[in-house]
Amino acid sequence: MSVEEYVFLSGKGGSGKTTVCAAWAHLSGEFDGARNQVVVDADVDAANLELLSRSHRRDEHVFVGASLPVIDPESCTGCGRCVEVCRFEAAAMADDRTGRGPLPRFDPILCEGCGACLEACPTGAVEMVPQRSGSWFRSESRFGPLFHAALLPGGENSGKLVARVRDQARRWAEANGYGLLLTDGPPGIGCPVISAVSGASGIIAVAEAGETGRNDLERLLELARRFDLPVELVINKADIHPGAADAMEALGREEGIEVLGRIPFDPQVVHRMVRGEPVTADVASPAAVALRELYRRWSHRRSSIRYKPRTGS
């Protein structure tokens, strides 16, 4: 079956996209009668959706990212050619414990895995060895199946890990009859975000009311235009700066995007987060009331419009 995917983005971290994504996942059973979604945390550098979902890991898989150089000391002559060609200053000559003289060593943090040292080595002493960069997981959660990942500190290829966890979530959803992916995207607009939106059905933009939030929204809308993705806007902490919220709604209308509505500032959001719960677990709080209304509008639009899922990943 076809699977729709909606990615929650904000142009930067800390604007509330995880809060809104967790609320959407929590409310799906209440509004739609049954949870038919798979939840994805595509923020592989700092995944935290599992903290709000009471998840239990079922499967763990190693993610292999960049390949790093390893020296064979028996073949190396210590000529230093690999140090000369390294543009990233990741290679340096150092004394070898065997007493054979200085041999090259590589800093795994600075190394980009480009392979220039491999090509430059006259004796074939350099081997590029794949390195573990992180892991991806399938978990069971209060929201249903959850796919998430963790990049190791300094790990490479976060964009590829984002693509991997989304692909695995989609494959699992298709195989098990789930029709919807709710994806908590990475912050910013860089490579991990591009990996998160490629092939998605639409973007739910979460922006804080204010000049900074507007700038982040404008950058995000430019990205969405390049991928020809529909955008729906949620304005967070809107009552702190009503004038800025008005301006962001006006920008949305100018850009032809749907403005789902506003969420007020609410201390209960933090309290619920600390307790490891979505804010919508508190039925009466102002933010929970607003999120319920926003979800109702979004669910109605989705059932009426049915964005056609795009190909690719």
N, C-alpha and C positions, 0 to 999 in steps of 0.2 A: 504494500500500500504506500501511497505517497505520504511524505512527512513534511509538515510545515515547521519552520524554525524562526523564532523571533529572538533577536539578540538585544540585550539591555546594555546600552552604552552611555557614557557621559562626557567623553572628551578628556576627562581627567579622573583621578581617584577621589573618593570622599564625597561625591555628590549625591549618593543614595541609590545607585543602580542595584546594588546587592539587596538593599532593603526592599526595593520595589519588586525585584525578581523573586525574592523569597515570599513576599506577600502574594504575588500572582500564583506561585506554585501552591501556596497554602489555601488559597481561595478557590482553586479549580474544582475541588470536590464539592464545595458548598454551592457553587453556582451551576456547575455543569453536571452534577449528579454522580460523577465518578471521575477519578483522575485518569486521564488518558495521555499524560505527558511524561517525557523523560527530561530530567533537569540536568543541565550541564554547567559546570563552573570552568570557564575558559580563562580565568585569571590564574595562569599556572605559576606565576612568580609569587603570588600571595593569595592562594585560594582560601576562602573562608566561608563559603556557602554551606559546607558540611557542618560548621559550628551552629548554624541555625536550623538544621534539618534533622538532628538526632540520628545521624547516619551510622551504619555499621558496614565496614568494608567486607566485600565478598571476594573480589578478585584484585590482585595487584600484578602489574606488568611493567617490566623494565623498559625505559625509553633510552635508546642509544642515539646520541646526538653527533657532535663533531668527532673527527678522528684527530688524535694528537701524535706527534712524532716520538718515537722511542729509538734510542741508539743501541746498536750492537757493538759493545766495546771491543770484541775480537776483530771486527771488520774496520772499525774507525781508526784512521791514522792521525786524528787530531789536527787536520789541516785548517779547520776553522771556516771553511767555505760556507757552511750552513749559517754561521753567525753573521757573516758578511751580507748574505742575501735576505735575512729576516727583517722585514719592514717594521715589525711590531716590537722589536727589541726583546723578543721572548727567549732568544738563545744567547748563551754566554759560555765561555770556556771556564772550566773549574777543574781543580785537581781530582784525579781519580784515585780511589782507595787502593787500587791494585798497584799503584806506583808506576803506571805506564805513561804518566804525564797528563797534562790537561786534556779533558774531553768535553764536548758540548753538553750542556744541560738546558732543558726547556722549562720555562715557567708556564704551567697549565692555565693560569689566569690570563696572562698576556697573549698566549698563543691563540691564533685565529684558525688554525688547522688548514692553512692555505696550501700546504704541500710544497712550498718553494724550496725548503731544505731537502726534501726528498729528491727533487729534480736536480739540485745543485751538487749533491753528494757524489764524489767521483768513485767511491768504492761500494756504493749501495748499502751503507751502514744504517741508513734511516728507514724505519718502517712506520707507516701511519696506522695506528691502532685505534679502532672505535672505542669511544668512552661512554660510560653510563652518564647521562645528563639528568635523569630524573625517573619518575614513575607515573603511570596513570592507573586509575582505580575505577572499579564499578562497586557502588555501595547501594544498600537499601536504606531508605530514609522515610521520614514522616511524609515527604512529598512524593514518594514513589522512587523509581530507579534514579540514581544520581551518578553521573560520570564526572570525574574530576582528576586533577593531576598536580604534581609537585615537582618543580624544577629544582635541582640541587643548587646550593649557593655557588654562583659563578658558572652555572650550567649554560651551555650554548643551545641555540636553535629553539627558543621559546615559541616562535611562530610555528615551527614544525610540530611541537608538542601540542599546541592549540589545535592544529589541523588533525592530529592523531586522535585526540580525545573527542573532538566533534564527529569525526568519521566513525569511530567505534560506537558512539552514542546513536548515531543515525542507523548504522547497521543493526544494532540491537533493537532499536525501535521498529524498524521494518520487519525484522524477523519475529517480533513478538506482538505485532498488531497495534503499536502505539502511533498515534497520528500527529504528535506535537512535541517539539523540542523547545524548552525555555532555557536560553543560554545567558548566563551572567558573563558579560564580556570583559576583556582586560581594560585597564585605564588607558587614556591617551588616544592617539590616532595612528600609531606606528605599526610595525610589522605584525605583532600579535593581534592587533585589532583587525588588520586586513585579513589575516588568517581566520578570524572569528566571523567575519561578515561574508566572505566569499561563499556563494551558493545559498545564502540565507533567504528567507521569505520577506523579512522586514526588520526594521530597527525600532526599538522603543528607546527614545532619547530621554534621559533623566538629567535635568539641569537645575542648578540652584539659581534662585532669583538674584540678580546682581550683574554688574558689568563683567566680572570674570566669568560667570556662568554663561552670559551671552556670547562672549568670545569663544568659549569652549563649544557652545552650540553651533556657532557659525563654522568652526573648523570641522565639526562632526557632520554638518549638513553638506559641506563640500565633499567629504569622503563619501557620503551616501549618494551624491549625484554621480560620482565617478563609477559607482557600482550599480547605478540605476535602481536603488532600493527605496521603497516607501518608508517614511518615517512618521512615527506618532510621538508626540511630545508630552512629557509629564514635568511640571514645574514644581520643584521641591522647596520647602521653606518659603513659600510664596508670600506669606503675610509679613515677613521681616522687611521686605522691600516691595510693596505692592506696585509702585511705579515701574520698577524693573520687570516685574512679572507681566504687567500690561504690555511693556515693550517687547518682551519675548513672545507673547501671544501674537502681537502684531507682526513680528518677524516670521512666525510660523505661518500666518495667513499669507504673507507676501511670498513665502517659499512654497506655498501650496501643500503644507503638511497638516495633518490632523492634530489639533490640540486636545488631548484627552482631558486635561484639567490640572488642578493645583492640589498640592499637599501642604498643610500648614506646619509650622514649627511645632514640635510636640516632644517634651522631655521623655514621654513614655517610649519613644523609639529607642533611646539609649538604654533605658531600663530593661526593655525586652531583649535587646541585643546582648546585654550583660548576662541575662538569664538563658541565653541560647535559644531564643524564640523569635518567630516573626512578629512584627508589630501588630499584625491582624489577629494575633491570639488574644489581644485586649480589645474586646468588641466595642467598648465605649470611647476609647481615646480618639481625639480629633484626627490624628493621622490615620488610624484604622478605619474610621468612618469614611474619610476621603478616599482611601485606597480601595475600599469596597465599591464605592461609586465608580472610580476609575476602571476597576476590573470589569464591572458590569458593562460599561460603555465599550471597553475594548472587546470583551467577549461577544457583545452584540454585533459590533462592526466586523469582527472576524467571521462570524457565522453568516453575515449578510454579504460580505465582499469576497471572502475566500481568496486571498492573494495566491496566485499560482506559484507553487514551489519552483525555485530555479535550479538548474542543473549545475554540477560542479561541487567542489568542496574546498 
